[in-house]
Amino acid sequence: MPEKNLTGFSVREGSAKDLPLVKEICADVYGGNDYIPGAWEEWLAHPNNKGFIVEVNGQAAGVYFLRVGWTGANIAWLQGVRVKTFFRKRGLGRYILEQAIRQSRELNMHSLQYVTAQDNQPMHRLAGLLGFWHVGNFLNYNFERYDIPPRGSAIESRLVTTSEFDEAYRLILGSDEYRLGHGIYCNAWHWKVLNLDVFRQHLERREVYCLVGALKVLAILCRAEDGGHWLAFLAGEQASRLPLLLELARRVAKNVLPGNEFQFAAQVVQTPANKELLQQAGFKPDGHEPVMSLYELNLQTTPAALPPTT
């Protein structure tokens, strides 16, 4: 049965047959090019994903997803919050977050997380009203320099070896990125804690690079299922970062298969130096969401009763 409240809002679990409603709700997002309608059926097919339709007096007005365990054990991830243009500025955004909090508690989750663009002021305001804490900001940049400069006399890059594991992880723990992101990093839109086990998996998959010689700088470079490459983390000596980024760009360009599009994106913790560094290396801010803010609500320490609407 739909969950209702006194305002006339209600929420129910969605199904594949709701796709036409989802398309209507998302029609004005990103100029009609929102990704949620295309992901609706695929996400619903996964048992840990739950899609919801929000209605106002029986009319479809909003949509959102809860993805359970997607970014970590006992974590609910809120994604795809959309409100139909006609129903905006009526409090649906707050209603959606309140329902996501309630549903996460019912699923015995320890925390609820979401990211939002830096210019999405309503979602920032709601985070504060409902007790979320701001974990950190993440830059979302794309490499657009197609005339990558030749190496010349620059030092080449290499893989970090398993024998360097302890030294490499100490480099991560001592970085501004780790401190400002509270230990969380982003790998192709997956936000999770960069703990020992996660870093070991990257190392074993041969995804951690440094410059030839002593280990002074490192980067985690991952390959997505679609063939694109993602810079997920960067740490170490400032002077060595630009040479390493350019080396990684050369590696990516070299590995692009004929006929495939060159895709190299960076989603790294925002620090005072990273914005300038990425631009020097040939990255440009994403046209829609250049900076993403991560929020988290600890459901174990936050009272179940929500603050009153203001």
C-alpha positions in Angstrom: 0.0 0.0 0.0 1.2 3.5 -0.7 2.6 5.4 2.3 0.6 8.6 2.8 0.7 11.8 4.9 -1.6 14.7 5.6 -0.3 16.8 2.7 -1.8 14.6 0.0 1.6 13.2 -0.9 2.1 9.4 -1.1 4.9 7.1 -2.2 4.8 3.6 -3.6 7.3 1.1 -5.0 7.6 1.4 -8.8 7.7 -1.3 -11.5 8.7 -1.6 -15.1 5.2 -0.5 -16.2 5.8 2.9 -14.6 8.4 3.8 -17.2 6.0 6.2 -19.1 5.4 8.0 -15.8 9.1 8.2 -15.1 9.7 9.7 -18.5 7.0 12.4 -17.8 8.5 13.3 -14.5 12.1 13.6 -15.9 11.0 15.3 -19.2 12.6 18.7 -18.3 15.8 17.4 -16.7 19.0 18.1 -18.6 17.1 19.4 -21.5 15.2 16.1 -21.9 18.3 14.0 -21.7 18.0 12.7 -18.2 19.6 9.2 -17.6 17.0 8.0 -15.1 14.4 6.8 -17.7 17.1 4.8 -19.4 18.2 3.2 -16.2 14.8 2.6 -14.7 14.2 -0.9 -15.8 17.8 -2.0 -15.5 18.0 -0.8 -11.9 14.7 -2.3 -10.9 15.9 -5.7 -12.1 18.6 -5.7 -9.4 17.2 -7.1 -6.1 19.1 -4.5 -4.0 17.6 -1.5 -5.9 14.2 -0.1 -5.1 12.5 2.5 -7.3 9.7 4.7 -5.9 7.0 6.8 -7.5 5.8 9.9 -5.5 2.2 11.0 -6.1 0.3 14.1 -5.2 -3.4 13.4 -4.9 -3.0 10.4 -7.2 -0.9 12.2 -9.8 2.7 11.1 -10.5 4.9 13.9 -9.3 8.3 12.5 -8.4 10.7 9.6 -8.5 13.7 8.3 -6.6 15.8 5.2 -6.0 17.3 3.5 -2.9 20.3 1.3 -3.8 21.1 -0.9 -0.8 24.7 -1.9 -0.3 25.8 -0.3 -3.5 28.5 1.8 -1.9 29.1 -0.4 1.2 27.6 -2.8 3.6 24.6 -1.4 5.6 24.6 1.8 3.5 21.5 3.0 1.6 22.3 5.2 -1.4 19.7 7.8 -2.5 19.8 8.5 -6.2 17.8 9.9 -9.0 15.6 12.3 -7.0 13.4 14.0 -9.5 10.3 16.2 -9.2 8.0 17.0 -12.1 8.2 20.7 -13.0 4.5 21.3 -12.3 4.9 20.0 -8.7 8.1 21.8 -7.7 8.3 24.2 -4.7 5.6 22.2 -2.8 7.9 20.4 -0.4 8.3 17.2 -2.4 12.0 17.2 -2.1 11.8 17.2 1.7 9.1 14.5 1.5 11.3 12.3 -0.6 14.3 12.6 1.8 12.0 11.9 4.8 10.7 8.8 3.1 14.2 7.6 2.1 15.2 8.0 5.8 12.2 6.0 7.0 12.7 3.3 4.4 16.4 3.0 5.2 15.6 2.5 8.9 13.1 -0.2 8.0 15.8 -1.9 6.0 18.1 -1.7 9.1 20.7 0.4 7.3 23.4 2.1 9.3 23.5 5.2 7.2 22.0 7.0 4.2 24.1 8.8 1.6 23.6 10.9 -1.5 25.5 13.3 -3.7 24.2 16.4 -5.3 25.6 19.1 -7.6 27.2 22.1 -5.9 24.6 24.4 -7.3 21.6 22.4 -6.2 20.8 24.6 -3.2 17.5 22.9 -2.2 19.3 19.6 -1.7 22.0 21.3 0.3 19.4 23.1 2.5 17.5 19.8 3.1 20.7 18.0 4.1 21.2 20.6 6.9 17.5 20.5 8.0 17.4 16.7 8.2 20.7 16.2 10.0 23.0 15.0 7.2 26.7 16.0 7.5 28.7 17.2 4.6 31.4 14.6 4.0 33.2 16.5 1.2 33.2 17.8 -2.3 34.4 15.9 -5.4 35.5 17.4 -8.7 33.9 15.9 -11.8 36.2 16.7 -14.8 36.7 15.2 -18.2 40.0 15.0 -20.2 39.5 17.0 -23.5 43.1 17.5 -24.7 43.4 15.4 -27.8 46.8 16.6 -28.7 48.5 15.1 -25.7 52.1 16.4 -25.6 54.9 13.9 -26.3 56.8 12.5 -23.3 60.0 14.2 -24.2 62.4 14.0 -21.3 59.6 13.4 -18.8 59.8 10.4 -16.4 57.7 7.4 -17.4 55.1 5.8 -15.2 54.9 2.4 -13.8 52.6 0.2 -11.7 52.9 0.3 -8.0 54.0 -3.2 -6.8 52.6 -5.3 -4.1 55.9 -5.0 -2.2 55.2 -1.3 -1.9 51.7 -1.8 -0.4 52.4 -0.4 3.0 54.4 2.6 1.7 51.7 3.4 -0.9 48.8 3.2 1.7 50.8 5.5 4.0 51.0 8.0 1.2 47.2 7.8 0.8 46.6 8.2 4.6 48.8 11.3 4.7 47.2 13.1 1.8 44.9 16.1 1.8 42.5 14.1 -0.4 42.1 11.4 2.2 41.7 14.0 5.0 39.3 16.3 3.2 37.2 13.3 1.9 37.1 11.7 5.4 38.6 8.5 3.8 36.0 8.3 1.1 36.8 8.3 -2.6 34.9 8.0 -5.8 35.4 5.3 -8.5 33.1 5.9 -11.5 30.2 7.3 -9.4 30.8 4.7 -6.6 31.6 6.5 -3.4 33.1 4.2 -0.7 35.8 4.1 2.0 39.3 3.7 0.7 40.3 1.2 3.3 43.1 -1.4 3.3 41.1 -4.1 1.5 39.7 -1.7 -1.1 43.2 -0.4 -1.9 44.6 -3.9 -2.0 42.0 -4.8 -4.6 43.0 -1.9 -6.8 46.7 -2.9 -6.5 45.9 -6.5 -7.4 43.9 -5.4 -10.4 47.0 -3.4 -11.6 45.2 0.0 -11.2 47.7 1.9 -9.1 50.4 3.9 -10.9 53.4 6.0 -10.0 56.4 7.5 -11.7 59.5 5.4 -12.3 61.8 5.6 -9.3 61.0 6.2 -5.7 57.4 6.1 -4.7 56.6 9.8 -4.2 53.2 10.1 -6.0 50.4 7.6 -6.9 47.1 7.5 -8.8 44.3 5.0 -8.9 43.3 4.6 -12.5 40.3 2.3 -13.2 38.7 1.1 -16.4 34.9 1.0 -16.6 32.8 -1.6 -18.3 32.2 0.8 -21.3 35.9 1.1 -21.9 36.2 4.5 -20.3 38.9 5.3 -17.8 38.5 7.0 -14.4 41.0 8.8 -12.2 39.7 7.9 -8.8 42.4 9.0 -6.4 45.6 11.1 -6.4 48.1 11.5 -3.6 51.7 12.4 -3.0 54.3 15.0 -4.0 52.7 18.1 -5.7 55.5 18.6 -8.2 55.2 15.0 -9.5 51.4 15.0 -9.9 51.2 16.8 -13.3 53.8 14.6 -14.9 52.0 11.5 -13.6 48.6 12.8 -14.9 50.1 13.4 -18.4 51.6 9.9 -18.4 48.2 8.4 -17.5 46.6 10.4 -20.4 49.2 8.9 -22.7 48.4 5.4 -21.4 44.7 5.9 -21.9 45.1 7.2 -25.4 47.3 4.3 -26.3 44.8 1.7 -25.0 41.8 3.1 -26.9 40.6 0.6 -29.4 40.0 1.6 -33.0 36.6 3.1 -33.4 36.1 3.7 -29.7 35.7 7.1 -28.2 38.5 8.5 -26.0 37.0 8.7 -22.4 39.1 9.8 -19.5 37.3 11.3 -16.5 38.5 12.4 -13.0 36.3 12.3 -9.9 38.7 13.2 -7.2 38.4 15.0 -3.8 38.3 18.8 -4.1 41.4 20.3 -2.6 43.0 23.8 -3.0 45.5 22.3 -5.5 43.5 19.7 -7.5 41.3 22.1 -9.5 44.3 24.0 -11.0 46.2 20.7 -11.4 43.5 19.0 -13.4 43.1 22.0 -15.7 46.8 22.1 -16.3 46.7 18.5 -17.3 44.0 19.1 -19.9 40.8 18.2 -17.9 37.7 20.5 -18.1 34.8 20.7 -15.6 31.7 18.6 -16.5 29.1 20.8 -18.2 26.3 19.7 -15.9 27.9 18.8 -12.5 31.5 20.0 -12.2 31.5 19.6 -8.4 29.5 17.0 -6.4 28.8 17.2 -2.7 28.6 14.0 -0.7 26.2 13.9 2.3 25.6 11.2 4.9 23.1 10.6 7.7 24.1 8.3 10.5 20.9 6.4 11.2 22.3 4.8 14.4 23.0 8.1 16.2 20.3 10.4 14.6 16.9 10.4 16.4 14.1 8.8 14.4 11.9 11.8 14.9 12.5 14.4 12.1 12.6 18.1 12.8 9.5 20.1 11.9 9.0 21.7 8.5 10.1 25.3 8.5 
